[in-house]
């Protein structure tokens, strides 16, 4: 089904997009809610029940299956609110400043629906004008209320007596069940790689299967960083009769939040492979899925079901957006980080919003603060980082671990704890003190221990701050995870302004020189590669050396690809193309000369 807009708003952190669909779906814009924090979800449900004058019945943590129930209740409420808001937009009058006018004015100028809207505006005959208006109303649709599960966040949970609960009560499976039991007709986005237990659990819910007409009430979207992972995950699900409706290709490094670096594969070549092998992928999965559906449901399809390919991570200009859509023939793009500066869309507290608006390139960096031990795009001097350092300076490093979603470590304790927790860091520092280390070695190891931050709690704080809700008297310290693209956006803007920027009607970039998204990603990969080379020098294991060799080869192949691509990139100015080619050649020379391995 053709989307109303050519872009979507991906999940951002835990709290930043927790209620974004309530703010944008009525205008046909799709967005994604994180299902990590059920406490936050319950607090936001309570808040919106009050706003919408609905009765609020608490779902306490003492209820059986409370996590899934909280998620279902909140998603059902969001569904109701969006339907109500969309109906109000759809029934409003076509006049200056009205909601329906805003709906159509925000559409891309390339949209056939926008062309029909302009035809209506130019029509002078009252009867014909009214007919066109009703035709426009009939074609309106709300944006999708999609949800996200980061597959690695699948903590095992325990009963009050500390006995381990069955697998279906793990964080990821409970979240999936919460979504599956909701009234939503949308999609679930699986990110961070395959989770076989989670994917196997999907087949228990009918809404994820296509019916005889090919309709799927709850679609599956895979966020992937390369073509190979798409095949592996797509096949795993197809063997269960489950169809992947979208492959959401995300830059490994040039994005916000956790970054999952590929083995030196760059976004351009990855999208080229999708373009060249898309039909091969779809037809292969169609054959597998059909065979299973014939056995399980006694249905099959002559043609593959709809499969979209979209891209996200680092897009900043209309030229980049259009090139991705046109050259790689993808079906849509994702814009995330710039929307952090749009209070109409995302929840960012006022203090953090100002820091984001003032941020320069050097303020956004890949950090090691995540307890998942995965690089995490971080804002320097965020309130979360400042508080983390304050506790360490006072001799009390670590956090209270109020949520526990990242409690996976069992090297010291019998039950898993989070490596950002006060308990873990206290025990590790006590271990450290017993070792006969030089002051320099001790300090180095100490810094690595206390570097980890409580991101699962701190990423959820902005909506609680903005709405004045949550536990009374609790001090809140926001963590934020923008992509490097944020450095080129400095204005706090409206939804319409941001959409106008995406579609090229205005320019919101600041005066800082900005390289093409592909080159920005390449530089980040080269920096990442340097660190991997350093590791190989310290620990010259055969596996690490092979990895570094392969990484360098893939980078060099990517550079050669870009050297062929950029001269033909008509959407970019001749000046930009020439500058980019010069930078590519310079990076190529440096990479070839500096890392003789």
HURAFEN-V647025 format. One record per backbone hydrogen bond with DSSP energy under -0.5 kcal/mol. NH is the residue of the N-H (numbers start at 1). CO is the residue of the C=O. Records with the same first field share a line. If there is no record, write none. Layout:
BEGIN
NH=CO / CO
END
This chain:
BEGIN
5=28
8=333
9=30
10=8
14=459
15=459
16=12
17=12
18=15
20=17
22=19
23=19 / 20
24=20
25=21
27=24
28=25
29=24
30=28
31=144
32=9
33=146
35=148
38=36
41=37
42=38
43=39
44=40
45=41
46=42
47=43
48=44
49=45
50=46
51=47
52=48
53=50
54=49
57=55
58=56
60=58
63=60
66=63
69=65
70=66
71=67
72=68
73=69
74=70
75=71
76=72
77=73
78=74
79=75
80=76
81=77
82=78
83=79
84=80
85=81
86=82
87=83
88=84
89=85
90=86
91=87
92=88 / 89
95=93
98=95
102=98
103=99
104=100
105=101
106=102
107=104
111=108
115=111
116=112
117=113
118=114
119=115
120=116
121=117
122=118
123=119 / 120
129=125
130=126
131=127
132=128
133=129
134=130
135=131
136=132
137=133
138=134
139=135 / 136
140=136 / 137
143=25
146=31 / 144
147=187
148=33
149=189
151=149 / 191
153=150
154=152
159=163
162=159
165=157
169=166
170=167
171=155
174=170
175=171
176=172
177=173
178=174
179=175
180=176
181=177
182=179
186=184 / 217
188=219
189=147
190=188 / 221
191=149 / 189
193=223
199=195
200=196
201=197
202=198
203=199 / 200
204=201
205=202
206=204
208=205
209=206
211=215
214=211
218=207
219=186 / 217
220=243
221=188
222=246
223=190 / 221
224=222 / 248
230=226
231=227
232=228
233=229
234=230
235=231
236=232
237=233
238=234
239=235
240=237
241=238
242=237
245=220 / 243
246=220
247=308
248=222 / 246
249=247 / 310
250=224
251=312
255=253
257=481
259=375
260=252
261=259
264=262
270=266
271=267
272=268
273=269
274=270
275=271
276=272
277=273
278=274
281=277
282=278
283=279
284=280
285=281
286=282
287=283
288=284
289=285
290=286
291=287
292=288
293=289
294=290
295=291
296=292
297=293
298=293
299=293
308=245
310=247
311=332
312=249
313=334
321=317
322=318
323=319
324=320
325=321
326=322
327=323
328=323 / 324
330=324
331=309
332=309
333=6
334=311
335=8
339=336
340=337
341=338
342=339
343=341
345=342
346=342
347=16
348=346
353=349
354=350
355=351
356=352
357=353
358=354
359=355 / 356
363=360
364=361
365=363 / 378
367=365 / 376
373=370
376=367
377=257
378=365
379=480
380=363 / 378
382=379
384=478
386=382
387=383
388=384
389=385
390=386
391=387
392=388
393=389
394=390
395=392
396=391
399=420
407=404
408=406 / 417
409=417
417=409
421=418
422=399
425=421
426=422
427=423
428=424
429=425
430=426
431=427
432=428
433=429
434=430 / 431
435=432
437=435
442=438
443=439
444=440
445=441
446=442
447=443
448=444
449=445
450=446
451=447
452=449
453=369
455=453
458=454
459=455
460=457
461=458
464=460 / 461
465=461
466=462
467=463
468=464 / 465
469=464
474=471
479=458
486=483
487=484
488=485
489=486
490=508
493=341 / 491
498=494
499=495
500=496
501=497
502=498
503=499
504=501
505=500
506=500
510=488
519=516
520=516
521=517
522=518
523=519
524=520
525=521
526=522
527=523
528=524
529=525
530=526
531=527
532=528
533=529
534=530
535=531
536=532
537=533
538=534
539=535
541=539
545=541
546=542
547=543
548=544
549=545
550=546
551=547
552=548
553=549
554=550
555=551
556=552
557=553
558=554
559=555
560=556
561=557
562=558
563=559
564=560
565=561
566=562
568=565
569=566
570=568
572=569
577=573
578=574
579=575
580=576
581=577
582=578
583=579
584=580
585=581
586=582
587=583
588=584
589=585
590=586
591=587
592=588
593=589
594=590
595=591
596=594
597=595
END
